[in-house]
Amino acid sequence: MKGAPMKNPNIILVLIDDLGYGDVSCFNPQSKIPTPNLERLAQQGRRFTDCHASSAVCSPSRYALMTGRYNWRSRLKRTVLAGTAPHLIEDGRLTIAELLRRAGYRTAAVGKWHLGMDWQKTDPDTVLNDDVFNKVSPLPDWGLDYDKPIQNGPTAKGFDYFFGLTASLDQPPYVFIENDLPTCHPTKTLGDDDCNHSFPDSMFKGDRGPAAEDFEFVTAVPRCDEKVLELVDQYAGAEQPFFLYYPSLAVHSPLAPAPEFQGKSPLGAYGDFVMQMDAFVGRLMDKLEEKGIAEDTILIFTSDNGCSTITDIPALQAQGHYPSAQYRGAKADIWEGGHRVPFIVRWPGHVPAGSTCEQTVCLVDMLATFAQLTGQTYGDDAGEDSISDLPLWLGGDVSVREYTVHHSLFGCFSIRKGPWKLEMCAGSGSFNYPVEGKDTADMPPVQLYNLTEDEEEMVNVCDQHPDIVDELRTVLTQYIVTGRSTPGAPQENYPCENWPGLDWLQQAN
């Protein structure tokens, strides 16, 4: 696309938590939740209809986005991190923030980190949670030393500034962190029935744990929203370009819309929360216009995975709203509803306004895309699975990805090529029906779908196309064994004696 000569633009990356593909009206015209500001963003930018997180859950998809490396190459082979988990991004590994800092960017992150950080402990023998499903931390204060700097957090991974929470809105400790220190000590305990307040719905809950006096669920998201707008005010007009990463706490549970949005949607707290998120996107767009930097800023909007079942998806569907649109599954699942996400990019004068791209892209591609954008290179030990999407952003329509790998909550693999998608499991790959080993005794051990003919993934054709099963399985095996899916020297995956989700590979060997 023709336009002014490229210079390093500002970059704002908004990553919404647990937003379904079908929740956004410009991706699903049948959505029952009004999202007019995302409609406006799409009209001014380019909408990608076949974008995917690398994983169907939070921590893994964020690792891939940050590093350009599939999440399962890290120590996190399944599930998600707890709020007290140690750092996941390996020491010395290149991140998108560090890449952009090398290119002269000021870098900042606000909101939900969820990639682990190393808390200091008052008692070195205290055992902290790593896996979110392994709750061992004692109450009330968990033995954390809130006076000592946290190690290996965002400021150690390429960010000049950080403000936010260590993990999801339902994961303690409920303490805001600025750079490497909590802003307040915990003085109370929140979670479980303590968080019901005026919300009788059980969806408004978090895990029980320590909280700072200034922390409330309904004010957490607005507080982060305001911090993002403050940083735009602060950075606008400077010669130095900025990268602002905003992994929002919305719309993850507990569903805690601010008072002014409660009752705004026809779908209860979840719809209200989505509308609140959409309103913020509008405020952010207005702020960029106000500061005169909209034309010099790439604004990216996406989600880390599909809609969570905590929202009571059957109840939403009964009202005519389908959070995954026409796709099967939800957050945690290997099916499209688990990892297909909305993706919009706006860059006036460069990205064709009001356009749509149907080519497959993945959030793991951010590193290579930003590298091409800023004219940088990196070694074989970085971005092992990242492919630049910049040609597609600028209006191209030639596929950049031949194969794309997906991953579920329980560590099950899937690989996609064009319309063909092979899933190396019999069921959902998660706790949703059918559960592997529980509900799948009479099912084929793998699933193969032609998404052109069967986008709902309902007709398993693995027996009819053994050649395609073999091809996709062979490529997936190569990607796993060589430690990369892009050209370059082989790399090592984080070792795992009994790697969950790789039974099929171990049996073949």
Secondary structure, 3 states (H helix, E strand, C coil): CCCCCCCCCEEEEEEECCCCHHHCCCCCCCCCCCCHHHHHHHHHCEEEEEEECCECCHHHHHHHHHHCCCHHHCCCCCCCECCCCCCCCCCCCCCHHHHHHHCCCEEEEEEECCCCCECCECCCCCCCCCECCCCCCCCCCCCECCCCCCECCHHHCCCCEEEEECCCCCCCCECCEECCEECCCEEEEECHHHHCCCCCCCCCCCCCEEEECCCCHHHHHHHHHHHHHHHHHHHCCCCCCEEEEEECCCCCCCCCCCHHHCCCCCCHHHHHHHHHHHHHHHHHHHHHHHCCCHHHEEEEEEECCCCCHHHCHHHHHHCCCCCCCCCCCCCCCCCHHHHEEEEEEECCCCCCCCEEECCCEEHHHHHHHHHHHHCCCCCCCCCCCCCCCHHHHCCCCCCCCCCEEEECCCCCEEEEECCEEEECCCCCCCCCCCCCCCCCCCCCCCEEEECCCCCCCCCCCCCCCHHHHHHHHHHHHHHHHHCCCCCCCCCCCCCCCCCCCCHHHHHHC
